[in-house]
Amino acid sequence: MRNESLFITGGSRLSGPVSIEGAKNAALPECVAALLTDAPVVLHRIPELRDVSTILFTLSDLGKRVVRRGTSVVLASDRPLSSEANAYSVRQMRASFLVLGPIVARLGRATVPLPGGCAIGERSVDLHLSGLRSLGARISERGSAVYVEADRLQGARIELAFPSVGTTEQLLMAAALARGETEIRGASIEPEVIDLIALLRRMGSEIAIEDRTLRIAGREELGGAEHSVVSDRMEAGTYLIAGAITGGEVRVEGADAEALDPLLRTLDEMGVQTRVEEGAVSVAGGGRPRATRVETAPHPGFPTDLHPPVAALLALAEGTSRITETVFERRHTYVEGLRAMGAQIALDGPNVAISGVPVLRGRRMTAPDIRAGAALVLAGLAASGESEIDGLDKIDRGYAAMERKLCELGATIERRSAS
């Protein structure tokens, strides 16, 4: 992997339109859902991201034929599925662990290494394994891999202790081929989960949604489908904040305003003008934003993935803001970088107090994970002087062509070999 950095000269007001990709957090499980059938699954609006390449490699290694045409992917079968997932790819990204349920549902056995990914919290797989045990799976752990067997998964009533996105997706896919009905209570209802349900329904699954309860009528088999991935609300939110932090006017095209509602309400509280139109959301910054309080929570609460980007904006707000993180206990990896730029931030467990300053100063920093990296980019756009941000392999996992899109909005930003 090349050693590259983003070089940003801050101070430019961003303005203009920017188009949003399909959601990474929907595309990954929807690609995995193709394991549930031998028939072709055609997915559109698949973003060109490193994480997507990783999941497609994982599926190809398991036996799926993968054909990518621009932002569309065709997933089909031309050889028997393997029951053992590639160790390297699963350890690169936690979403690869989602192959466990579909493989055991199809083959009655699966071997999957324990996952890796951004170090932003424990994100234990215990909920995944507990749910699969409820469906009748026999599970053992040896070394760094999970071994699962089941003659055939059986429908069950499952109560989740926390509305985990990954666990909900895992159990949805496993239950789609289980015998009888599965009821998942306390499930995640993130827009990306609802989009996975839309794909599974197109594949022939019968799924009912009532508040946080999902009911899945298991099928003997599922068919192929064609589906367009929902827009990426995290990417959309990041570019809206980019407009606000630079005092500019940015129109995010292809954004889902309903999915962005928690962020839009927060921006309104900060005095940032927002406007919702048909298929687009706009912001208009002007002057320093006002301090506010934010508490992350599962949807429909404020999304944890937008905590670091909004923290960068609050670093320049008038007054003292407070953010309470309730989802990932190590979400605060952005703090060191923002402090180096002059932000005044105090940490107390899950609570962050940010006393806004008038100006941030450009610095050389490293992106510790996807969303913290985005926060440092946003801060660099607003800072005085030049910022250099390395660790682009992290940012590239969640944002496609970020520097190009920011340049088109008027930013002075360039990717080049790090010094």
N, C-alpha and C positions, 0 to 999 in steps of 0.2 A: 504494500500500500504506500503510495507516495506521501511524503511529508509536506503537507500544504497548510497554509493559513489563509484566513480572511483578513485583509487590510482595509480598515474603514476610516475614512475621514469624516468626522461627525459635523453636524450643524446644518445639513440640507433638509429643507421641508419636503417631505414625500407627498406626491400628489398623482392622481390618475387611477386607472383601473388595474386590477390584478385578478387573474383567474385562479381558481382553487382546484386542486387535484381531488381524485377520489380518496376516501379516508383510508389511511394505512391501517387503522385499528379495525376497520371492517374488511378490508381486502385480505388480510392475513387469514382470519378464520374462514372466510368464504372460499379462499383457495383450498384450505384444508378440507372443507365440506365435500370437495370433489372426490375424496377418498371413499365416500359413502355409496358410490355408484361406479359402474363401468361405462355408463353412457357419458357422452361429452357434456361438460359444463363450460359455458362460455361467459366470461366475466369482462365487463367494460369498465372504463375509468380506473384501471389499475395503475397506481402511481409508480414512477420509475425511481424506486428507492432501494437502498442496500438490503433492508429487511425483507422486501418483496423478493429480491433475487435469492435471499437465503431460504425463504419458504418454498420457492419454486424449485430450488436445488434439492431441498429435502423431499419434496413430492416426487421429483424425477427419480431420485435414488430409491424411493419406495416402490417405483414401478409405474408411475403415471407418465404419460406422454404429454409434454408441455410445449405448446406452440405460442410464442408471443408475437403479436402484430401490433406495434405501436403501444397504445394503452389498453389493448384487448389481449386476453389470454384464453386459450382453449386448453382444457385439461381433459384428457381421455385416457383409455387403457388399451395397451396393445401387448401387455404381458402380465402375468400374475403379480399381485401385490406382495411385497415383502412384509414380514411382521416385525422387522427390526429397523428402527430409525437411525439415521446417520448421526454418530456421536458429535462430530465437529459442529455440524450446523445447529443441532439442538442446543449445544452449549453456547452458541453465539447469540441466541435470541429465545426468550421465554415463550413466545407465541408458538414456537415449534413443538412445545410439549402438548399442544392441542391435538396432535396426530394420534395420541394414545387412545382416546375414546373411539374415534372412527375405525382405527385398525382392529381393536379388539371386537368391536361390533360386527365387522366384516369377517374376520378370520378366527375369532375365538381366542386369540393370543396376541400379545404385543410386548416388545422390549424397547423401552425408550429411556435414554439417559436423562438424568436430572438437568434442568435447564439453566441457562445463563441469561445475560442481558444487563440492562442498566442497574447499577447498585443504588436504588432509591428506596429500598425497603425490603423486608424479609420476603414478602409475597410468597408465602409458603404454598407448596403444592398439596398440603395436607387436605384442604377442602376438595380438590380434584379427586384425590384417592379415596376419601371418605364417601363422596358421592358415587363413585364407581363401585365401591363395595356395597352400597345400598342397592345398586342395580344387579348385584350377584357376582361381581368380579372377585377373583382371588388374586391378591396382590402380595408380592414380596419385593424387598429391596436388597440388592446385593452389590456392595461397592457403591458406584455412582450411577446405577441404573435401576429402573423400575420394571418388574416382570409382572404381567397381568394375564390371567386366563379366565375364560368363561365359556361354558358350553353354549349358552345364549343368554345375553343380558335380559333381565326381567324388569318390567316396569315397577316403580316404587314411588312412595311419597318421601320427598327429600326436603328438609328444612335447612336452609343455609344460615349460618351464624352471621354472615356478612354478605352483602350483595356483590360478590366478586364477579367481575366481568369474565375473566378467563374460566372460572369454574362453571358459570352459567353456560358459556359457549361449549365447553367440554361436554357437559351433561346433556345439553340440547342435542348435540350431534350423536352421542352414544344412545340416547333414548329414542332417536328417530328410527333405529333398527331393533329396538328391544321388543320383547313380547309383552303386549298389554300397554296400559297407560302409565305414564310417569307424571307426577305432579312435583314441580319445583317451587317451593315457597321461599320468600325472601330473595328472589332472583334479581339480578341486575336488569335494568330496563334502559341502559344507555342506548342512544340512537344507533350505535354500531351493532349492538345485540339485536335490536329490532330489525335492522337490515339483514342480519344473518337469518333471522326467522323468515323474512320475506323470501330469501333465496331457498331455504329449506321447504317452504310451502310450494314454490315453483317446482321443486324436485319431487313433490308428491306427499310431503309430510303434512300431517294435520296438527296444528298448534294453536291453542287458544291462550289469550292473554287477559288477565284480570288483575289490575293493580300490579303487585309484585309476584303474582302466582302464574306460572306457566304450566299448561297441561299438554302433553305430547302423546298422541296415539301412535304407538310403534307400528312400523310396516315391515313386511318381509323384505322388501327392496324399494329403493328409490330410483327415479329416472334422472335424465339429464335436464338441463335448464339453461336459460340465457338471462343474465341479470346485470344491471348497471349499479355500481357501488355508490353509496351515498357520499355526499361531499364531506371533506375533511374539516370538521369544526375547529380542530386545534390549529391547523394551518390558517384557516380563516381568521380565527381570533388573534393569532400572532400578527397578521398583517393589519388588522384593525388597530391593534395596540401600536404597531409601527407608525401608523398615521397619527395617532394621538400623541405619542412620545416626541415626535418631531414637529408638532404643531401644524401638520399638513391636512390634506383632504384625500382620503383613500377610499375607493369604491371596490369592494370585494365581490366579484361576480361569481355566481354559482354557489353562494353561501346559503345555508339553511337558517333562516332567522329564528325559527322556533328552537332549534338546537342550540343557538347562540344566546338565547334569552338571558341566562344567568350572567354572562359577560356583559351584555348590552345594559342590563339593569345596573351593574357595577360601574360601567363607564358613565351612565347617566348620573349616578350619585357623585361621581368625580367631576361633573360639569363638562364632560366631553359630549359634544353633539353627535347623536347617532340618527340614522335614517334607514328605514326598511322599505325596500321597493320590491317589485316582482323579480325574484331571482337574484337579488343583490342586497348588500348591506353596506352603508357608508358611514364614515366618521369624519368629523371636522374638529381638529384641535385648535387651540388658541389660548395662550396664556398658560400658567401653571395649573394643573389639575388640583382638585381638593382631596384631602385625605379621606379615607373611608375604612370600613371594616369588611373583611372577606373571610368566609369560612368555607373550606372545601368540603364536598360531600358527594356521595353517589348521585347520579342524575335522578331528579332534575335540579340538584344542587350545583354549586360552582365547581367546575371540573378541576381536579388536581393537576392535570397537565397544563392548565393555564395559570397556575399559581406562580411559577417563576417569571413568565413574561409580564404578568400584571405587577409583580413585585418591582420589576425594572421601572415601570411607569410610576409606581408609588414612591420610588426613591427620589423623584423630582417633584412630588406633590407638596402643597402647602399644608403644614401640620403633620401630625403623627398618625400613621395608619397601622392597623393591626390585621395580621393574617393568621388564622388558625388552621393548621393542616390536620385533617382527620383520617386521611386515606393512607399515605405513605410516610413512615416515620423519618425517612432520610431524604425528604424532598428538598431540603434546604442547601443543596450543594452549590447553588448560585451565590450564596451569601459572601463567600471569600472574594470572588471576583468583583461583585458590586462594591464591597468595602474598599478594595484596592482602587476603585474609581472615585472614591470619596463619599459613597453612600453611608448613611448612619443607620445601622441595623443592629438590633439586639435580639438574641435568641433566648427563649425560655421554654424548653421542651418543645411541644408542638406549636407554640406561639411565637410570632415574629412581630416585633415593633419596628416600624420604619419611620424615622424622622426625616421628612423630605428636605433636600438641599437644592439650592438654585441651579447648581452646575455639577455635572460629572466630568471627570478628566479621563482622556484616553489612556489605556494601559495595554500591556501584553498579558494575555490570559489564556487559559486552557478550558475548553468546554468539557465539563465532567460527565454530562449526559445530554440527551436530546433536548429536553425543555430548558435545562439550565443553560445550555449552549445558546438556545434561541434568546434567552433573557440577556445574555452578554452581548449578543449581536444588537438587540434593541437598544441597550444602554450605549453601545458604541455609536449607533446612529445619532443619538442625541448628545453625545459627549463633546467636550472641547478637545480638539487635537485628534491624533490618530490612535486607533486601537488595532492590535493584532491578536487574532483569536485562532489558536490551533486546536487540535482535537476534532477536526472536521469530519472524521469518520463517525463521530457521535451525531453531529448535526445532520449529516447525510442520511442517517437512518430514518429521520422523520420529516425532512423537508427536501423536496425536489427542486433543483435549480434555484435555490434561495437567493444567491447573489445576483443571478440574471433578473429575477423578478424585482428585487430591490433596486437594481440599476434602472430598470424601466420606469420605476416610480421616482427616480431622481436621486437615488443615493450614490455616494462616492464609495464604492466597495469593489474589491478585486480579490480573486483567488489566485494565489501564486505560491511558489515554493517558499517554505518557511526559512527564515534566516537562522 
